[in-house]
Amino acid sequence: MRLSYNKEDLIIGFFIIFAISYPLLTALLIFLQDVKEKEQEMQGVRAFYNFLFGLEECKRERAEELLDILSEELAKDIGGVDGLFRTCESYRKAYPDAKVEEKLMKDGEVMVMLVRKEKGMTQRLLFVKVYYDREGKDTKIKRLEYEKGS
């Protein structure tokens, strides 16, 4: 028993499969776009706290770049470019071997922990909550809350 398909059946089958899979493909594309936007949003926040904690080289030019993603109020509280640069240098000297752990609390809020691992024990040095907001295509960091570690 041999099955034979004519061209019309194959074309109709193709369009039926396309019609069934079209909503799934559309939903997948929308989901991937949202994930991409969230990742871009978090890249700016990560760049800021990596510089703030001195995990990258402290340069005044980099501080000027990162000042653009801060809200005006937070930029004044930090002390502008000089304050951000001094904070970077002080954390770099105080915690040279520290690492960062990130925990997404909710939309617009990230908990960042500065940790040091010694002899199999994890010492949490500092907790910082970073509050950010998406304004158009830009991400603005609105506020920071510090807590002393254990």
N, C-alpha and C positions, 0 to 999 in steps of 0.2 A: 504494500500500500504506500503509495508515494503522494506526498502533499505538494501541490503546486500553487503558487501565488501569482496572481497577475499584478501588473504595475499599479492599478487603481487601488487594490487592497493594501499594498505596501505604502502608498502615499497617504491613504486614509489612516492607517495604523500609525504612521509617523506623526500626523497631526493630532491624533488622539493622545499619544504619549506626550507630545509637546504641550498640549492643553492641560494635561494632568500635572505635569512637572513644572509648569510656568509659575504658579503661586509659590511652590517650594523654592525654586531658584530665586525668585524675587525676595522672599523672606530671608534667604541666605545672604544675598547681596546687601540688604539693609542691615542685617546683623553684623556683617563684616565691616561695613562703613562705620557703624557705631563703635565697634571695638577699635578701629583705627583712630577715630576721634578721641576716645578715652586715652589711648596710648600716647597720642600727641600731647594731650592735656597733662598727663603724668610726667612726660619727659621734661617739661619746664619746671615742674615742682621738684622732680628728682635733681635736676641740675642745680636748683637753688639750695636745697638742703645739703647736697654733697659739697658745695662751695662753703656754705655756712659752717659745717662741721670740720672743714679743713681736710676733706678726703681727697681733694684735688689741689693742685698747686695754687696758692693764693697770689693772684695778680690783680692789680688795680683795674686793668682794662676789662677783665672778666667780671669784676664787681660792678663796673659801669653797665655792662650788658645785662646783668641779672637785676639791676635796679629797675629796669623797664618792666619787669613782670610783677613788681611789688605795687601795692596800692600806695597812694600818696601819704596816707596816714602812717602806714607801716614803715615806709621809707624814712619819714621824719623820726619815728620812734627808734629805728635802728641807728640813725645818725648819718644817713646818706651813704655815699660811696666809702668815705673814710671809716664809718662805723661798721659797715659790712666787711671791709677789708681787715680791720682790727679784730673783729669777731672770728673771722676765718683763721687769722694767724694765731690767736689765743687758743682756739680749739685744736689747731694743728700741733701746737707745742704741748698742750696739756694732755691730749689723748692721741699720741702718734700711731699707736697700733690698734685703734678702735675700728669697728665695723658698724654698718648701719643695717637695721632690720626695719622693714616697712610693713605697716598693716593698714589696709584701707578700711576706715571705720564706716563711713557712709559717703554718699555723693557730696563732694566738696570738702571732705575732711580726711586727713591722713595722719596716723600716729606713727612717728618715726622714733626708733629707739637706738641710741648710741650704746653699743655693747663691746665688751672686751672679753675674750675667751682666754683663760689662763688655767693650765693644769687640769683641763677637763671641766672647769666650772665657767659658767657664763655670768659675768658681772654687768648688770644694767647700769650704765653711768648716767644717762640722761634720757628723758622722755620729752618729745616736742610734738604738740598737735599743730598741724599746718592746715589752716582754713583757706580755701581758694574758691574762686568763682570764675565761671566762663563768661566772658563778655565778648560776644561776637565770635571772632576767630581767635581771640587772645585769652590767655589764662592770667588772672590776677590773683596774687596771694594777698589775702585780706588781713590775716591775723596769725600770730604765733602764740602758743601757750607752753611754757616750760614747766617741767616737774623734775625734781631731783631724783636720781635713781636710787637703787637699793645697794 
